[in-house]
Amino acid sequence: MDIKITNLKKVYDWVTVLDIPELTLASGELIGLVGNNGAGKTTLMRLILDVIGASSGYVESDGRRVDQDELWKTYTGSFIDGNFLIDFFTPEEYFSFIGRIYGIDKDTLEQRLKPFEPLMHGEIMGTSKFLKDFSQGNRQKVGIIGAMMIQPKVLILDEPFNYLDPSSQIIVSRLIEQQNRELGSTVLISSHNLSFVTDISSRILLLEKGVVVKDLDNREGMAEGILKAYFQNQNPITPLEGQL
């Protein structure tokens, strides 16, 4: 599914936080979204998901405007932050709830959850705990699993590696890559972790102050060096006194 952005702008209190005249996320791409804090990454994702309204312009998913048509919701999985969870559900209740929304029967749901068992580490299912009582890391895992288990045609994840230990970060990156490869899902992920993003993404978008300043082909990891140089030039290291 293509996602097309046209003259998209978001303004808060007279300050423009996002301004993208034109951008297309092509069907089947795995796109990494990077940038410093305040670059507009989460704002862009929220606009694509119609969580917030645009000041001007619009987003289309498979040719339909997301603010005028809700069909895109039937094939889109997303996790932006903990507000997407239902705190007084157990993980089992949360997954069942999502399954009912997307018409996934109980047996199919059980099969869909099996590939995520290595990520859960036996710490999520069968605990009888509400989501509000889980650690940030395990809440993150539940949100990611909920977004991915529906096998969406469009997958949007904001900072999926946050709060996760190194082994879980590796598992999540491989699950994202696998879903993109095997299902042909259009994937958009944001992250401050350049290594993971450049390892799995076919394309990298670099945002700065709400503007796409670089749109990089990342086949064979071509973008990593460009990105590192960009961020290093923005934040040069001053030699310590006595080391001049």
GIFEN-V999502 format. One record per residue. RES is the residue in one letter. PHI is phi in degrees with one decimal (999 if undefined). PSI is psi in whole degrees, 0 to 359 (NA if undefined). OMEGA is omega in whole degrees, 0 to 359 (999 if undefined). Layout:
# GIFEN-V999502
RES,PHI,PSI,OMEGA ; RES,PHI,PSI,OMEGA
This chain:
# GIFEN-V999502
M,999,125,176 ; D,-76.7,146,170 ; I,-119.0,123,184 ; K,-119.5,131,180 ; I,-112.1,132,182 ; T,-132.1,119,176 ; N,48.1,42,186 ; L,-81.6,127,181 ; K,-142.4,139,174 ; K,-128.7,127,183 ; V,-124.3,131,174 ; Y,-120.7,123,177 ; D,49.2,48,177 ; W,70.7,4,178 ; V,-105.1,124,178 ; T,-80.6,116,182 ; V,-101.4,347,176 ; L,-152.1,133,180 ; D,-148.7,99,182 ; I,-125.0,104,181 ; P,-62.3,318,183 ; E,-158.9,134,179 ; L,-162.0,136,176 ; T,-125.4,129,172 ; L,-101.1,108,188 ; A,-75.3,150,179 ; S,-54.1,131,177 ; G,86.2,357,178 ; E,-77.3,149,170 ; L,-112.8,106,191 ; I,-111.6,127,175 ; G,-95.4,135,180 ; L,-114.0,116,184 ; V,-126.9,162,179 ; G,158.7,161,179 ; N,-68.6,169,175 ; N,-56.0,137,180 ; G,83.1,8,182 ; A,-73.8,339,180 ; G,109.6,10,184 ; K,-62.2,308,181 ; T,-67.0,323,177 ; T,-59.3,316,179 ; L,-60.7,315,180 ; M,-64.1,319,179 ; R,-65.4,326,177 ; L,-70.0,319,178 ; I,-61.6,325,181 ; L,-91.0,4,180 ; D,58.4,30,175 ; V,-75.5,326,173 ; I,-125.1,158,180 ; G,-91.2,149,177 ; A,-77.9,149,173 ; S,-73.1,327,173 ; S,-161.2,163,182 ; G,80.0,186,185 ; Y,-159.7,166,177 ; V,-119.5,135,175 ; E,-115.2,138,173 ; S,-118.8,117,184 ; D,54.2,39,175 ; G,85.4,359,180 ; R,-114.6,135,178 ; R,-67.6,130,184 ; V,-69.4,339,179 ; D,-89.2,359,181 ; Q,-126.1,351,184 ; D,-145.3,139,184 ; E,-106.2,7,181 ; L,-60.3,326,181 ; W,-58.6,334,182 ; K,-66.8,336,183 ; T,-74.7,343,181 ; Y,-126.8,17,182 ; T,-117.4,129,174 ; G,-112.8,141,183 ; S,-154.3,152,170 ; F,-147.9,115,181 ; I,-101.4,312,179 ; D,-160.9,183,185 ; G,-62.2,343,178 ; N,-67.2,345,178 ; F,-76.8,346,181 ; L,-86.8,166,175 ; I,-114.3,102,194 ; D,-59.5,329,184 ; F,-97.4,23,169 ; F,-104.0,148,165 ; T,-77.7,165,176 ; P,-55.7,318,180 ; E,-60.5,317,179 ; E,-66.5,322,180 ; Y,-65.2,313,179 ; F,-65.2,321,178 ; S,-64.6,321,178 ; F,-60.3,313,178 ; I,-63.2,318,179 ; G,-57.7,318,180 ; R,-65.7,319,180 ; I,-60.4,320,184 ; Y,-98.1,11,175 ; G,68.0,35,180 ; I,-99.1,120,182 ; D,-75.3,168,188 ; K,-58.6,313,182 ; D,-64.1,318,179 ; T,-65.0,321,179 ; L,-61.1,317,178 ; E,-60.6,319,178 ; Q,-67.0,321,181 ; R,-65.9,330,183 ; L,-81.4,339,185 ; K,-58.5,317,180 ; P,-62.5,344,182 ; F,-94.4,359,181 ; E,-58.7,319,178 ; P,-61.0,330,179 ; L,-73.9,327,183 ; M,-76.5,338,176 ; H,52.7,26,180 ; G,68.6,14,185 ; E,-106.7,0,187 ; I,-116.6,302,181 ; M,-77.7,145,175 ; G,76.6,14,181 ; T,-92.5,343,183 ; S,62.2,20,180 ; K,-97.2,146,172 ; F,-74.8,153,180 ; L,-59.1,329,181 ; K,-65.0,340,183 ; D,-95.8,0,179 ; F,-83.9,159,174 ; S,-66.5,162,178 ; Q,-57.8,321,180 ; G,-63.5,315,180 ; N,-73.0,329,173 ; R,-62.8,319,178 ; Q,-60.2,317,180 ; K,-62.3,316,180 ; V,-61.0,318,179 ; G,-63.4,318,179 ; I,-65.4,314,180 ; I,-60.7,316,179 ; G,-59.0,324,180 ; A,-73.8,325,187 ; M,-90.9,334,186 ; M,-70.0,343,177 ; I,-78.7,356,182 ; Q,52.5,60,187 ; P,-72.9,155,173 ; K,-79.4,336,174 ; V,-129.0,128,180 ; L,-124.8,126,182 ; I,-127.9,120,182 ; L,-130.7,125,179 ; D,-99.3,117,180 ; E,49.7,58,183 ; P,-66.5,344,182 ; F,-91.8,356,178 ; N,-59.0,141,173 ; Y,69.3,0,184 ; L,-95.7,145,175 ; D,-72.6,165,185 ; P,-54.7,318,181 ; S,-66.4,322,179 ; S,-68.5,325,176 ; Q,-60.6,318,180 ; I,-65.2,316,179 ; I,-61.5,314,181 ; V,-62.2,316,181 ; S,-61.7,321,180 ; R,-72.2,324,177 ; L,-65.6,319,178 ; I,-62.7,313,180 ; E,-61.6,318,180 ; Q,-64.3,317,181 ; Q,-64.6,320,177 ; N,-63.1,316,184 ; R,-71.8,314,188 ; E,-83.9,328,182 ; L,-103.5,350,182 ; G,69.6,24,181 ; S,-66.8,142,170 ; T,-80.8,120,187 ; V,-121.4,133,173 ; L,-125.7,118,178 ; I,-126.2,143,173 ; S,-110.0,150,178 ; S,-167.5,150,171 ; H,-87.7,352,181 ; N,-89.1,95,184 ; L,-62.6,326,183 ; S,-62.3,312,181 ; F,-67.6,318,182 ; V,-62.6,312,182 ; T,-72.7,339,180 ; D,-71.6,325,187 ; I,-113.1,343,187 ; S,-85.5,144,176 ; S,-90.2,345,183 ; R,-151.6,143,181 ; I,-125.0,130,173 ; L,-107.7,127,178 ; L,-106.5,118,179 ; L,-101.3,142,174 ; E,-143.2,118,181 ; K,52.3,42,175 ; G,82.7,5,183 ; V,-119.9,140,175 ; V,-77.4,106,183 ; V,-92.6,339,176 ; K,-145.7,138,176 ; D,-125.5,102,195 ; L,-111.5,134,169 ; D,-72.4,127,183 ; N,-116.7,22,173 ; R,-61.6,136,183 ; E,61.9,24,178 ; G,67.7,28,186 ; M,-63.7,336,188 ; A,-85.8,342,189 ; E,-59.7,312,181 ; G,-62.8,321,179 ; I,-64.5,317,182 ; L,-67.7,316,180 ; K,-61.3,318,179 ; A,-63.9,321,180 ; Y,-61.8,310,183 ; F,-71.4,327,177 ; Q,-67.2,322,179 ; N,-68.6,331,177 ; Q,-74.4,331,185 ; N,-130.4,67,180 ; P,-63.4,145,180 ; I,-87.0,124,178 ; T,-84.3,128,180 ; P,-58.4,142,176 ; L,-69.8,151,179 ; E,-58.8,132,182 ; G,91.9,352,179 ; Q,-108.0,8,181 ; L,-71.6,NA,999
